[in-house]
């Protein structure tokens, strides 16, 4: 049996529809209108569909989840002299989006079990120069956004929710992306609502912030008067083919997400007694979960990965090096700082975490086969 980490046939069922969209959009000649490959009617309909689904004030489609973070921070006027507190463990854009605007990322440690940034630690990183907090959801666990919202209110800070991996997740009745002033989703192929290409959105409950992001994504133009640039912006526009394809896949998203959730719940149940045997599953439950990938912590991580590979099961190591250890961001960690002492939970997670297949194409038999293989390794000692 072979279990791929990401399914190679992810869009096989949509192949004919995608080809048809490429042809239709590529050859369309709307009467009285110019042909549009970016920011056209499909993009507008996709933005509106997500806005209605979420109950957001605005949804702004852009080039990627990474550029979505940059656009939000820029719309909040984050820049030189400002600090933004971010997790020490996670994807590079958490720090690079801050650095790109001339601001300084300040790294906060994560919770040892969930591997999500710790609100208490983030609070201790706040200084008079702090402009914003940017917690991120990680793997299958959402950040404690109510706590971060309370911190932002108490200190008068902006709050950006890096929800790139968490589309469809809900915590205490609030959809991922709407617990802060603005959040982002990524549509890169491997995400829960991935597409056959690249893309992202900014979601917000602040209409004015959405208007500014909408302007920044297209070189500072307001969408009404072309070649009138109100601000310095970016080229982060959304592709019409991707918008049409995502609209096609949107109705099936809840079912695919539910399948991921059921697989993850089964893993957690099967792994519940393995903590004393060196394999720690994420916390159980549905609230505040997003199921992008399913990640365990293993004392003998590389040996577990090899054990699974021998049985035809793919696994993946995300973020083995914390952000403060990355050469690109080392200067922001502080001279002479020992990462193991400063960010001990993030460092330990980087050595232990291993992500397992959780995509909805997995059959029940494949899920059971994987769970049995993990248990076999852990119980063998």
TORVEX-652746 format. One line per field, with one value per residue (C-alpha): residue number from 1; x, y, z. Coordinates in steps of 0.05 Angstrom, whole numbers. Layout:
N
n = c(NUM / ...);
xx = c(X / ...);
yy = c(Y / ...);
zz = c(Z / ...);
//
This chain:
381
n = c(1 / 2 / 3 / 4 / 5 / 6 / 7 / 8 / 9 / 10 / 11 / 12 / 13 / 14 / 15 / 16 / 17 / 18 / 19 / 20 / 21 / 22 / 23 / 24 / 25 / 26 / 27 / 28 / 29 / 30 / 31 / 32 / 33 / 34 / 35 / 36 / 37 / 38 / 39 / 40 / 41 / 42 / 43 / 44 / 45 / 46 / 47 / 48 / 49 / 50 / 51 / 52 / 53 / 54 / 55 / 56 / 57 / 58 / 59 / 60 / 61 / 62 / 63 / 64 / 65 / 66 / 67 / 68 / 69 / 70 / 71 / 72 / 73 / 74 / 75 / 76 / 77 / 78 / 79 / 80 / 81 / 82 / 83 / 84 / 85 / 86 / 87 / 88 / 89 / 90 / 91 / 92 / 93 / 94 / 95 / 96 / 97 / 98 / 99 / 100 / 101 / 102 / 103 / 104 / 105 / 106 / 107 / 108 / 109 / 110 / 111 / 112 / 113 / 114 / 115 / 116 / 117 / 118 / 119 / 120 / 121 / 122 / 123 / 124 / 125 / 126 / 127 / 128 / 129 / 130 / 131 / 132 / 133 / 134 / 135 / 136 / 137 / 138 / 139 / 140 / 141 / 142 / 143 / 144 / 145 / 146 / 147 / 148 / 149 / 150 / 151 / 152 / 153 / 154 / 155 / 156 / 157 / 158 / 159 / 160 / 161 / 162 / 163 / 164 / 165 / 166 / 167 / 168 / 169 / 170 / 171 / 172 / 173 / 174 / 175 / 176 / 177 / 178 / 179 / 180 / 181 / 182 / 183 / 184 / 185 / 186 / 187 / 188 / 189 / 190 / 191 / 192 / 193 / 194 / 195 / 196 / 197 / 198 / 199 / 200 / 201 / 202 / 203 / 204 / 205 / 206 / 207 / 208 / 209 / 210 / 211 / 212 / 213 / 214 / 215 / 216 / 217 / 218 / 219 / 220 / 221 / 222 / 223 / 224 / 225 / 226 / 227 / 228 / 229 / 230 / 231 / 232 / 233 / 234 / 235 / 236 / 237 / 238 / 239 / 240 / 241 / 242 / 243 / 244 / 245 / 246 / 247 / 248 / 249 / 250 / 251 / 252 / 253 / 254 / 255 / 256 / 257 / 258 / 259 / 260 / 261 / 262 / 263 / 264 / 265 / 266 / 267 / 268 / 269 / 270 / 271 / 272 / 273 / 274 / 275 / 276 / 277 / 278 / 279 / 280 / 281 / 282 / 283 / 284 / 285 / 286 / 287 / 288 / 289 / 290 / 291 / 292 / 293 / 294 / 295 / 296 / 297 / 298 / 299 / 300 / 301 / 302 / 303 / 304 / 305 / 306 / 307 / 308 / 309 / 310 / 311 / 312 / 313 / 314 / 315 / 316 / 317 / 318 / 319 / 320 / 321 / 322 / 323 / 324 / 325 / 326 / 327 / 328 / 329 / 330 / 331 / 332 / 333 / 334 / 335 / 336 / 337 / 338 / 339 / 340 / 341 / 342 / 343 / 344 / 345 / 346 / 347 / 348 / 349 / 350 / 351 / 352 / 353 / 354 / 355 / 356 / 357 / 358 / 359 / 360 / 361 / 362 / 363 / 364 / 365 / 366 / 367 / 368 / 369 / 370 / 371 / 372 / 373 / 374 / 375 / 376 / 377 / 378 / 379 / 380 / 381);
xx = c(0 / 25 / -1 / 18 / 24 / -12 / -56 / -26 / -97 / -123 / -160 / -173 / -248 / -246 / -200 / -252 / -283 / -216 / -197 / -265 / -254 / -186 / -216 / -277 / -239 / -181 / -226 / -284 / -301 / -355 / -397 / -380 / -326 / -253 / -226 / -205 / -154 / -147 / -195 / -256 / -327 / -305 / -260 / -316 / -365 / -314 / -301 / -375 / -387 / -335 / -359 / -430 / -406 / -364 / -407 / -347 / -348 / -301 / -261 / -204 / -172 / -97 / -37 / -20 / -28 / 41 / 23 / -43 / -3 / 39 / -22 / -57 / 5 / 15 / -58 / -47 / 12 / 63 / 133 / 201 / 207 / 150 / 153 / 105 / 103 / 100 / 109 / 179 / 155 / 121 / 125 / 175 / 123 / 106 / 172 / 187 / 122 / 142 / 214 / 190 / 156 / 217 / 190 / 220 / 192 / 195 / 191 / 147 / 151 / 96 / 55 / 93 / 33 / -5 / 57 / 14 / 41 / 30 / -11 / 26 / 93 / 68 / 46 / 115 / 144 / 103 / 144 / 129 / 149 / 99 / 49 / 14 / 6 / 5 / -12 / -17 / -57 / -12 / -24 / -92 / -97 / -123 / -91 / -129 / -155 / -201 / -140 / -101 / -161 / -162 / -87 / -94 / -151 / -113 / -49 / -81 / -49 / -70 / -87 / -72 / -95 / -50 / -105 / -73 / -79 / -145 / -200 / -263 / -240 / -284 / -267 / -323 / -369 / -321 / -294 / -218 / -196 / -250 / -226 / -176 / -182 / -163 / -142 / -116 / -127 / -80 / -104 / -38 / -52 / -36 / -83 / -152 / -183 / -125 / -129 / -90 / -42 / -32 / -75 / -100 / -150 / -155 / -218 / -239 / -296 / -270 / -297 / -249 / -189 / -215 / -220 / -148 / -124 / -164 / -127 / -58 / -65 / -68 / -13 / -53 / -110 / -181 / -213 / -252 / -201 / -145 / -74 / -92 / -48 / -69 / -16 / 46 / 19 / 36 / 18 / -21 / -81 / -124 / -129 / -197 / -186 / -169 / -229 / -276 / -245 / -250 / -323 / -334 / -301 / -332 / -397 / -357 / -310 / -351 / -353 / -279 / -264 / -310 / -273 / -207 / -237 / -261 / -193 / -158 / -206 / -192 / -117 / -123 / -166 / -117 / -56 / -86 / -46 / 20 / 46 / 83 / 113 / 143 / 88 / 45 / -20 / -50 / -107 / -174 / -238 / -271 / -273 / -214 / -189 / -172 / -140 / -92 / -44 / -42 / 21 / 47 / 109 / 155 / 217 / 248 / 219 / 267 / 261 / 185 / 189 / 234 / 187 / 129 / 168 / 185 / 110 / 97 / 70 / 94 / 105 / 132 / 174 / 152 / 195 / 253 / 289 / 254 / 248 / 301 / 349 / 337 / 396 / 347 / 319 / 378 / 393 / 324 / 335 / 388 / 463 / 487 / 417 / 411 / 348 / 343 / 338 / 297 / 246 / 252 / 183 / 191 / 261 / 237 / 178 / 225 / 262 / 201 / 143 / 122 / 61 / 19 / -28 / -98 / -125 / -198 / -180 / -154 / -198 / -218 / -172 / -113 / -128 / -128 / -64 / -29 / -55 / -33 / 37 / 46 / 21 / 67 / 127 / 110 / 92 / 154 / 194);
yy = c(0 / 71 / 131 / 198 / 258 / 301 / 263 / 263 / 261 / 320 / 352 / 291 / 296 / 369 / 361 / 369 / 429 / 463 / 452 / 481 / 542 / 555 / 553 / 595 / 650 / 647 / 656 / 698 / 763 / 795 / 842 / 914 / 894 / 877 / 808 / 799 / 750 / 783 / 819 / 806 / 782 / 713 / 745 / 791 / 733 / 691 / 748 / 758 / 683 / 680 / 744 / 717 / 650 / 682 / 741 / 786 / 860 / 848 / 794 / 816 / 765 / 774 / 738 / 693 / 682 / 713 / 777 / 779 / 786 / 841 / 878 / 875 / 900 / 956 / 976 / 982 / 1028 / 981 / 1006 / 1028 / 1036 / 987 / 918 / 861 / 802 / 736 / 662 / 634 / 571 / 574 / 594 / 646 / 698 / 709 / 746 / 764 / 803 / 846 / 856 / 874 / 935 / 958 / 935 / 886 / 817 / 799 / 724 / 692 / 620 / 569 / 522 / 457 / 413 / 451 / 485 / 548 / 614 / 624 / 687 / 696 / 695 / 742 / 791 / 791 / 810 / 874 / 938 / 1012 / 1000 / 944 / 961 / 894 / 823 / 768 / 699 / 641 / 577 / 517 / 449 / 427 / 474 / 546 / 600 / 626 / 687 / 710 / 717 / 754 / 800 / 817 / 832 / 876 / 915 / 922 / 949 / 987 / 943 / 920 / 846 / 806 / 733 / 689 / 639 / 617 / 543 / 548 / 563 / 529 / 526 / 556 / 574 / 592 / 606 / 653 / 631 / 631 / 698 / 740 / 739 / 795 / 858 / 818 / 748 / 713 / 648 / 614 / 575 / 541 / 470 / 436 / 478 / 454 / 496 / 494 / 509 / 488 / 545 / 603 / 654 / 682 / 728 / 779 / 772 / 827 / 854 / 925 / 952 / 1010 / 964 / 921 / 982 / 999 / 928 / 927 / 990 / 965 / 899 / 937 / 990 / 1037 / 1046 / 1052 / 1008 / 1066 / 1112 / 1075 / 1103 / 1145 / 1118 / 1140 / 1099 / 1059 / 989 / 921 / 877 / 824 / 812 / 750 / 704 / 696 / 622 / 608 / 647 / 608 / 542 / 557 / 578 / 510 / 474 / 516 / 476 / 413 / 445 / 429 / 355 / 352 / 389 / 341 / 282 / 312 / 323 / 251 / 224 / 269 / 249 / 176 / 187 / 224 / 169 / 115 / 153 / 175 / 125 / 134 / 196 / 151 / 114 / 175 / 197 / 256 / 270 / 339 / 356 / 323 / 361 / 397 / 469 / 509 / 457 / 466 / 400 / 428 / 374 / 326 / 332 / 289 / 300 / 240 / 232 / 190 / 230 / 208 / 135 / 140 / 173 / 116 / 64 / 94 / 101 / 27 / 14 / 60 / 118 / 188 / 238 / 308 / 351 / 424 / 479 / 438 / 504 / 558 / 628 / 659 / 605 / 622 / 661 / 711 / 729 / 716 / 790 / 800 / 745 / 785 / 780 / 724 / 697 / 622 / 599 / 537 / 580 / 637 / 595 / 525 / 498 / 520 / 489 / 424 / 421 / 432 / 369 / 326 / 343 / 298 / 309 / 252 / 246 / 271 / 289 / 271 / 221 / 172 / 110 / 82 / 23 / 70 / 111 / 48 / 23 / 88 / 88 / 16 / 32 / 90 / 47 / -10 / 37 / 69 / 6 / -30 / 20);
zz = c(0 / -17 / 22 / -8 / 38 / -13 / -64 / -135 / -164 / -123 / -181 / -224 / -215 / -236 / -295 / -350 / -315 / -307 / -380 / -401 / -357 / -387 / -457 / -439 / -404 / -453 / -514 / -486 / -521 / -479 / -521 / -505 / -455 / -456 / -442 / -369 / -342 / -274 / -226 / -269 / -256 / -232 / -179 / -157 / -151 / -113 / -64 / -53 / -43 / 12 / 43 / 48 / 74 / 129 / 146 / 134 / 118 / 59 / 25 / -21 / -68 / -81 / -108 / -49 / 25 / 35 / -2 / 37 / 102 / 72 / 46 / 114 / 152 / 101 / 106 / 181 / 167 / 197 / 179 / 202 / 277 / 290 / 321 / 306 / 353 / 315 / 332 / 335 / 300 / 232 / 159 / 136 / 116 / 189 / 194 / 122 / 113 / 172 / 149 / 79 / 108 / 147 / 214 / 264 / 279 / 353 / 365 / 418 / 441 / 429 / 473 / 483 / 465 / 412 / 381 / 373 / 398 / 473 / 491 / 557 / 523 / 468 / 521 / 552 / 483 / 479 / 482 / 470 / 397 / 386 / 332 / 321 / 344 / 291 / 319 / 271 / 270 / 264 / 232 / 260 / 320 / 319 / 362 / 423 / 386 / 443 / 487 / 433 / 419 / 494 / 492 / 431 / 464 / 529 / 497 / 439 / 385 / 316 / 310 / 247 / 245 / 203 / 185 / 120 / 138 / 176 / 125 / 149 / 221 / 276 / 348 / 397 / 338 / 302 / 234 / 226 / 198 / 232 / 304 / 292 / 251 / 189 / 171 / 109 / 72 / 24 / -37 / -55 / -77 / -10 / 33 / 54 / -1 / -49 / -123 / -185 / -177 / -128 / -93 / -28 / 4 / 60 / 102 / 149 / 191 / 178 / 112 / 111 / 121 / 65 / 20 / 33 / 20 / -44 / -66 / -45 / -84 / -150 / -147 / -102 / -152 / -126 / -179 / -209 / -241 / -276 / -272 / -211 / -154 / -84 / -48 / -64 / -73 / -102 / -161 / -122 / -167 / -172 / -232 / -265 / -280 / -208 / -184 / -230 / -210 / -135 / -144 / -176 / -117 / -62 / -52 / -39 / 12 / 75 / 58 / 44 / 109 / 148 / 120 / 143 / 212 / 218 / 197 / 248 / 303 / 289 / 292 / 358 / 387 / 364 / 389 / 456 / 497 / 462 / 499 / 549 / 489 / 456 / 408 / 428 / 389 / 385 / 434 / 420 / 403 / 345 / 369 / 346 / 297 / 223 / 198 / 147 / 166 / 224 / 265 / 322 / 365 / 368 / 411 / 355 / 298 / 243 / 263 / 260 / 191 / 167 / 197 / 160 / 95 / 97 / 97 / 39 / 82 / 66 / 123 / 125 / 171 / 173 / 203 / 232 / 242 / 282 / 252 / 298 / 274 / 200 / 170 / 140 / 209 / 256 / 263 / 295 / 346 / 383 / 387 / 431 / 444 / 454 / 417 / 460 / 522 / 492 / 452 / 484 / 464 / 392 / 389 / 419 / 371 / 312 / 333 / 346 / 299 / 242 / 198 / 173 / 113 / 129 / 60 / 44 / -11 / 41 / 48 / 116 / 104 / 89 / 152 / 193 / 161 / 179 / 251 / 260 / 234 / 283 / 341 / 320 / 323 / 389 / 426 / 401 / 441);
//
